[in-house]
Amino acid sequence: MLKSNPGDSLLLRNYGKYLHEVEKNVEKAEECYGRAILASPGDGELLSLYGNLIWETSKDEDRAQLYYDQALLNSPDVSMVLGSYAHFLWEAEDDEEDDQEIMKHIPAMVGAH
């Protein structure tokens, strides 16, 4: 279907989601999401999916936050977007707490050597 409709943002979004979640092919999923965003830059669900991909694969909080911000701006009442953003915030906070916990122990580890 993509061969006959290479610019169809819904097809690209769905295929990107499949590649990401089922095939675990991050590179191809990112390519599909990127093409879909070019075709439909105001699709909040798509922007949220891409933010999720970024967060899951690279833990780049700032970059993921940019896509979530755009998703919320374009689709403030879509439950999928709100749920994905809440999940991102929860995980980002957990990562920050984990980093702070590790940092507390570094002086003791350095002093032990």
N, C-alpha and C positions, 0 to 999 in steps of 0.2 A: 504494500500500500504506500510505503514511503517513496518508492521509486516513481509511482505515478503522481504523488503529491508531496514532493520534497520540502515544501515550505509550510506544510500544515502543522501549526503549532500544537494542536491537540495530539496528533499522531506522534510528533517528536517528543512531547512531554510524556506521554504514556510509554513510549519505547524507552526513553531515558530512565524512567522509573523502573521498568522491567530490567534494563541492563544494570542499574544500580542495585536493586534489591534482590533480584533472582540470579542473574549471571555474575554479579559482583565485578562487573567490568566498568571500573570507575572512569577510565579514560574515554571510552565510548559514551558512557552516560553523560559525562561532562560536555562532550561534543554535541549530543542531542539536545541537552538543556540549553546550551549556548545558542544553537540554531533556533530553538523554540522561543527563547527570549528575544532574539532579533525579530522574529515574526510577530511576536505578541508581547511587547515589553511591559504591558500593564496587567498581565496575568498574575495575580497574587498567589494563587496556588502553585504555579510554576516557579515563581521567585522563592517561595518557601521551600519547595522541593530542592532547589539548587542550593539554598542556604544550608539545608540539611546535609546535602552531599558534601559541601565544603567542610562543615563542622565534623561530620563523621570521619572524613578521610584525612584532613590535615589539622584539625583542631585550631584553625585560624579564626579565632573569635571575632576579630575586627571585620574581616571580610564576610564571614557568615552574617554578622550583625547588619551589615549594609544591605544584604539581600532580604533579610527578615524585615528591616525597616521599610524597604520598598514594597514588600508583600503586604505589610500592615497598612501602608499608605493607600495601596490600591484595592485591598480587600479587607477592610477593618471588621467586617461582620461575618466573615467566613470561618466556620468553626475549625476546619482543617488548618487554616493559617494560624489561628489563635492557639490551637493545640500544639502545633509544631513549634511555635515560638515559645510557649510555656515550657515545653520539653527542653528546648535549647537553653533557656535561662536556668532551668534546674540543673542541667548537666554542666553548664559553664560555671555555675556557683560551686558545684561539687568539685570541679577541677581546681578552682581557686583555693578552696579549703584544703584540698590535698597538697597543692603547691606550698601553701602556708605551713602546713604540718611538716613537710619535708624540710623547709627552710629553718624551722625551729631546731631541727636535729643536726644541721650541717656544722655549726660551731663545735658541738660535742664530738662529731665524727672527725673533724679536722684536728681538734685538740688531742684526740686519742692516738694520733700517729706520731 
